[in-house]
Amino acid sequence: MLTGCVLQQQARPEAEIPAEPQIATSNAPTPLQVAVSEPAPEPEVEVESAESTAPLPPADLWERIRGGMQLTDRDHAVVEQERSWFARHQNYLDRVADRAEPYLHLIVEAVEERGLPTELALLPVVESAFQPFAYSHGRAAGLWQFIPGTGRRYGLRQSWWYDGRRDVVESTRAALDYLEYLHGLFDGDWLLALAAYNSGEGTVQRAIRNNRKRGRPTDFWHLALPRETRGYVPRLLAVSDVVANPGSFGLTLKPIANEPRMTLVATGSQIDLSLAAELAELKVDDLYRYNPGFNRWATDPDGPHQLLIPLEKAPLLQARLAEHPPEKRVSWNRHTIRSGESLGLIAERYRTSVALVKKVNGIRGNLIRAGDTLLIPVARTELADYTLSADQRRVATQEKSRKGKRLEYTVKRGDTLWDIARLHGVGVRELASWNSMAPRDTLRPGRKLVIWSGKPTTAAAGGLTPVSFSHPHEKSLRQRIAYTVRQGDSLARISQRFRVSVDDLKQWNKLGKHIHPGQRLTLYVDVTSQSGNI
């Protein structure tokens, strides 16, 4: 079912042109003598130029979006509920408009170039509230909230230096590619395409097949979809209704000029973002907000070699880049390799990647020799000055004050977020959010995590319990947890991970010498001891 309707352009009024003058002839019907009056000169006709008859483009970008809306089928109670929510939250709309202002014009232009409904330009309101560094518990990143796999499928490269899912220009291209694909897959039904964008095409296809088996309608409103998706599509329809007629909801939209705001400037090579900001006379934080795809202190040495810059700053940056050849765009340090050092340790010390160190120094394998010298690219200023790099954003999140007691935990080999959350009686999502992570992110040994520990949750299996240990004088309040033995576990490994003795493990669980995967164990662990290995 086609849910969109195409707006018809109004025919332009033609200029009124006077009728041609009549030729007056004599009444004598002789063929030899025909008196013909002199033709009157043709009157000058003022014809308006095409430019003067064409309607002027709207001055406000919201008005431009209104003119291209195509989605229908919005008369549903759940859409009304979403509209009511927006009607009560003027401040939220103001914040979203402020965040959208640098990016919205280029997104609208990209949507219009493909002839798509302009409601799609509002999808980042629903996905990320136009927060360029948004990262969800489902590992979705950026304005358009791509998960890693879908991002790679649509050409969004993800490396230590750069994450294309947060690149405004590239992620917009990828999002519209994906939406066009879904629109075709679901036979031109935009609501189904949007539902699939949120929950995956397979989820929507299964729901359609199930309804067909039961003889039920297969439009969006009749499908058994995940709860989040059932609210996702109505939310976009509600946002577009608010944009279409904010006054009817008692709302106002902050004006956004309908004119280009940003442009891409080619750099041609890696560049320190602090230097780029200085050359363009921008704040480093602003440069990161315009280019949130860059994770570190510099652009990716493998590209993209371009920066999104305010239009008025582009000529200045281009001129100054010409004065800074590539070798002057990144600072360098000569490092003498010491005994016991590895490429990984050296790269970590200088906050760079092993791949770049190897590339710069022409190293093919991983072997290095003490006494040799490496050329290392380094930031031109303190790393803390790059406040919106991935590392500094994580630090800011970890340092934010919250309820409870602040603990620090150093990740050990084999740790998972689930294990650590269970150990400290907190939720996995909470633990992940405190550390700028998603619950399914992998943990690197040695990484420091912040934990805000209050009262243990019910999931922590019973709270704090006084227990006796192998040593008769050692008594403490410890947390009782349940642990499921995994492949490769041993009593020694579990005892090391939770800082308890093997004898205690055997005593608590009446164990012999052996354990097996899937076996459930009871442990009594000291939370303070677990987080003390900083």
N, C-alpha and C positions, 0 to 999 in steps of 0.2 A: 504494500500500500504506500503510495507516495504521500508523504505528510507535508511536503513543502509546496508553496505556491510561488510562481515567478511574478514579480512586479512588472507591469507593463509600463513602458516609457510613454509619456504624453507626447503627441505630435506637436512640433513647434509651429506657431502661427506664421503663415507666410505673409510677406509684405504686400500691402494693397497697391496694385499697379493700375493706373488709369487705362481705359479701353483705347485701342488704337483709333486715330482720327479717321472719319469717313472721307472718301474721295468724291468731290462734287463734279458731275458731268453735265454738259448742256443737254437740252431736250431735243436738239435737232438730230433726227435719226439718219443723217446722211453719212455714208462711210468715209467720204473724203474730208469733210469738215467736221471734226470733233473737237469742240472746245473743252479743254481740261483746265480746271482751275489749279493754280499753284498749290502744291501740298503744304499744309501748315507744318511748321517745324515741330518735331516730336518734343513733347514736354520732358524736362529733366525729371527723372524718377529717382527718388532717394531710397535706395535699398539698404536696409540695415545689414551690417556684416554678421557672419555667423557668430562671432565673438559676442556681439551685442545682444543677439537673440538667445544665446545659450544661458540657461539659468546659472546664477552664481553659485559656486560651491558653498555649502554651509560653513559658517565661521567656527562652529563648535563641533568637535569630533563625535560627541554623543548624537547630535542630529544626523551626522553622516551614517552612523551605525543604524539609526532608526530607519533610514531610507532603504536599507538593504535587507531588512528582516524578512524571513521567509517561513519560519516554522509555525505550524498550526497545531490544532488538537491540544489546547491548553486548558480547556474548561473542566478541570478536575479538582476535587476537594484538596488533594495533597499539594497541588500547585497553589491553591488559595492559602493553605497553611504556610507555605514558604513565603508567599508575598506578605503575609501578615507579619512574619518574623522580620523581614527587611523593613517593613513600615515602622517597626519599633526601634530600629537601630540605625539612625541617621549617622552617628559617629563612625560606625563600621564602614558605611559607604564612603564617608569622607576619607578615611584611612586608605581604603582600597583605591580611590581615585588618585590620591597622592602617590601611591606606589606605582600605579599604572601609567602615570603621566609620561615618563620617559619612553615607554615601550609601545603604548597602545596604537599610535599612528602607524608604525611599521607593521604591526600585527594586522590592523584593519586593511592596509594596502595589500598585504600578502593574501588575505582572505578574498578581497575583491578581485585581485588578479586571476584567481581561479574560478570566479563566479559562484562562490559558496555563500551560504546564508551568513550575514554579518553577526548573527547571534554567536557564531563560533569564536569570534574575537573576544567574547565575554567568558569563554570557558575557563580561562585562568582565574577568574573571580571565584569559581566553584572549586577549582583544583587546588589553588595555592594562595588565594586572596592577593595575587600579584606579588607575593614575596619571592624574590629571585633565589634565595637560599633555602627555600622550604624543603624539608626532608621528612618523609612520613615513616610511620612504623612499618609500612610495607616496602621500604627501601625505594620509594619513589622520590625523585628529585626534580627541582626546578619549577618554573612557571606552569609547565604542562604536565608535571608529575609522571615522568617516564620511569618505569622500573628498569634495572640494568639490561635484562634480556631484550625487551621491546626496544629500548634505546639502541642497542647494537644492531638489531634487525633493521632499523631505519637509519643506519649510518651515523649514529651518535657515538663517537669515540670516547672511551673512558680510560684514562691513564692516571698515574701518580700526579702528573702536572695539571691535567685538564679533564673536565667532565662535560661532554657535549650536551648532557641532559639539562644543564643549567645555562648553556650558551643561548641567549635570547633569540638570536637570528636562526641558528641551526635547529634548536628545539622547535621553533615555530614552523620551520620547513618540514621537519619530521612529523610533527603533530598533524599538520594539514595533509601530508602524504598518507598518514595512517587513517585519518578520518575519511579521506576520499576512498581509500581501499575498503573501509568498513561500509561506507555508503553504497558502493557497488555490490559488496557481498550480501547486503540485506535488501537488495532490489530497490534502492532509492529511498528507503525508510530512514530518515535522519534520527528518529527517536531510538530505533534499534541500534543504529550506528553509535550513537552517544552512549547507550547502555553498554555496548561492547567495548567502547573505549575505556569505560570504568572497570568492568568486571572481566573482560576478555571475550573474544569472539566465541570461544568454545562454550562458555557459560550460557551465552544468549542462544546459541544454536541448540544446545541441549534443552533449554526451556521451551523453545519453539517446537522441537520434536515431541516433547512430552505433551504439549497442548494439542498437537495434531493427533496424537494417539487417542486423546480423550475427546476429540471433536470440539475443542474449545478454540476461540479466536487466538491469533498469534501476534496481535499488535502488542506494543510495549505494555499497555495498561492491564493486559490480561495474563502476562507472564509471571511465573513464580521465580523471581530473581532475588539475589542477595539483598538484604535490608539496605545496605549502603547504596546500591544501584537504584533501588526503588525510590530513594530520596534524591539521588544525584540528578537525574533527568528533570524532574519537577523543579529542582533548585535552579537549573539553568533557565528553564522557561520563566520562572519567577523573576530572576535577575533581568531577563530581557524585557519582561513586562514593566519592571520598575524603570529601566532605561527608556522604554517607549513612552511612558507617561508618568514621570515621577510625581507630578502635581496631584494626580488622582490618589496617591498614597500618602499625601502630606509630606513628601520628600523633595529634596533638591539635589542636583548633581553638580559637583564642582566643575566649572568649565575647563575643558581641555582644548587648546587651539587645534584646529584642523589644518595643521601644517607640519612638514617634516621636522622632527626634533633631533634625530640622531643620524649618523652616517658611519660607514665603515672606512677605516684608514688602514691601508696595507703597511705593515712594518718590514716584511721581507725576511725577518730573522727573529730569534728569541730576544726579548727585551725585559729588563728589570722593570716591574710595574711602578716602583717608586720613581725611577727615571722617566718613564712614560708620562706619569702624572705631572712631574715637574716640567717636562717639555711642553705639555698641553695646558699648563697652568690650571690643573685640577687638583682637588684633594684626592689622596690615595683611596680613601673610602668610597668616594664617588666613582672612581675608575673601576673599582671592584663591583660596585652596584650595576654599572653599565655592562661589565664583562664578568658576570658571576661564574662563568665556566672555568676560570683559572683558579686552581687550588692553592698555588704556592706563591712565592715572592716574585716569580717571573712567569712569562708566557711559556708554553710548551715548546721545547726546542724542535719538536717535530711538527709544529703548527697546531692550530691555524695561526698564521702570521698576519693577524689583523686585529684591530681594536674598534669597538663601538664607541664613538665619541660624539658629544654635542656638535651639531652642525657648525656653530660659530667657532669652535675650537679646531676644526679639522685643518684649515690652511696653516695655522700656527704649528700644529704637530707635524704636518708634512714637511714644512720648511726646516724645522729643527731636526727631524730625523735625517734629512739629507746631510746635516753637519755631523752626524754621529754614525760612522760606519759600524757594521755588525760587531766587530771586535771591541767596540767601546760601549756597547749597550748592556753588557753584563760584566760584573767585576770578577776577578780571578784570584785564586790563591794557590801557591805552590806548597804541596804537602809532601813531606818526606815520610815514607812508610816505615813504621816501627815494627819491631818483632811482635808477632801475635795479632796484628791488625788484619782485618779482612775488608773486602770491598764494601760489604754491607755495613760494617761499623764505621768506615770512613764516610760513606754516603750519609748515614744517619747523623754523624757528627756535624756535617756541613749542611744538613737539611736539603739534600739533593737526592737524586736517584742513582742506583747502581748503573742502570743503562746509560745515563748521561756521562758518568765518570768513565765508563768503558769506551763510549763513543768518542769523547774528547781526547782520550789518551791512546786510542787505537788498540785497546785490549780485547782479545777475542774470547778467551776463556775466563776463568775466575781466579787464576793464580797470579799473585803479586809477590815481589821480593822485598824484604826489608832493606832499606837504604835507597831504593828507587824513588823517583819524584813523580808525583801526579799533579796535573793541572785541574783544579776544582773550581767550578762556577759558584760564586757566593753572592748573597744579598749585599747590596751597597750600604745598607743601614741595619739597625737592630730588627730582628724578626718580629718583635712585639709591635713595631711600627706598621706592620702589614696587618692591621686589625681585622680585616675581613677575609684573610686567607683561611683555608680549612682548619689549619692548626690553631690559629688564634680565635676563630669562632668557637672551636671546641673548648679552649681554655676559658673563654668568657662564659660559656654555658656551665662549665664545671664550677666556676667561681661564684655563680649566682647563689644567693642565700636562700635556703629553703627550711621547712620545718624539720626538726629532728637533729640528731647528732651527725656531724660530717665526719665520715671515715674515708680513708684512701686504701685502695686495694691494688696490688701489683699482679697482673695477669701471669699465671704460670702455664706451662705447656699442658695442653689437654683441657684447659678451662673452657667453659661455655658461659654465656650470659645467664642461662637457666640455672646452672650450678651456683653461680655467684649470687644470683637473686635469691635462690632458695636458702643458701647459707646465711644470708643476712635478713631474711624475712621481709623482703620487698618484692614488688612486682617486676617482671621482666621488662615490661614497657616503661615503667618508671626508671629502672636502672639504665635502660638504653637512652631515654630522653635526657637524663642528667648528664650523659656523656656524648651527646650529639651522635647517637647511633640509632640503628634499627635493630629489633630483636634478633633478626637472622644474620646480622653482620658477623663476620669472622673476627676473632680476637688474636692479636699478635702478642706473644709472650713478652713481658717487660712493660706492656702498656699500663699506665696508671688510670684507674677508674675512681670516680667519686661516688660515694654511697651515702645517702641520707637515711640513717637508720632510726626509726621510731620504735613503736611497739611491733613485734613480729606479727605478720599476717596469719590468718587461719591456715593458709597454704604452707606455713612453715612447720606444720605438724606438731602442734601442742605448746608452743611458746617456750618460756625459760623454765628449766627444771633443775632442782638441786640433785646431783648424782655423785656417787663415790667412784673413785678411780683406783688404779693399781696401787698407787702410793697412799697409805692410810691417812696421811695428813693433808692430802691435796683435795680440797673441796671447792667448788665454784658454782655459780649460776651459769648454766650452759643451755644452749638452744638444741632442742631435740628435732632432728630432721630425718626424713626418709630418703634413702639413696638406692637407685637401681643400678646394679652392676652392669657395666658395658663390656663389649668385646675388648680384650687386651688388659682389662683391669686385674690387679692383684691386691692382696691385703696390704702389701708394702706400699704400692702406689696410692691406694686410697688413704692410708694412714699419713703419707707425706702430703697429699693434697689438702686434707682437712686438719693436719697437725694434731693427730691423735695417735696413740700407740696401737701396734698390732694386737697386743694383749687385750687392750680395751675393746677393740673391734670384736675379738673372739668372745670376750665376756658378755658384751651387750647382746650378741646375736647367737650365742651358743654354737660357735663355729668350730670346725676342725681345721685342716690345713688348706682346704680348697674352697673356692667360690666359683660360680658359673654365671655367664651373662643372663640378665633378666631377674636374677635373685634380688630380693628386697632386703636392705640392711637398715638398721636403726643406728644413728650416730648422735652423740652429744658433743657439740662443738662450741668453743669459746669464740664469740664473734670478735672480740677485741684481738684475740690472738690471730685470727684469720686475716685481719686487715693491718696487722702490725709490720708486715714485711715490706716496708716502703723503701 
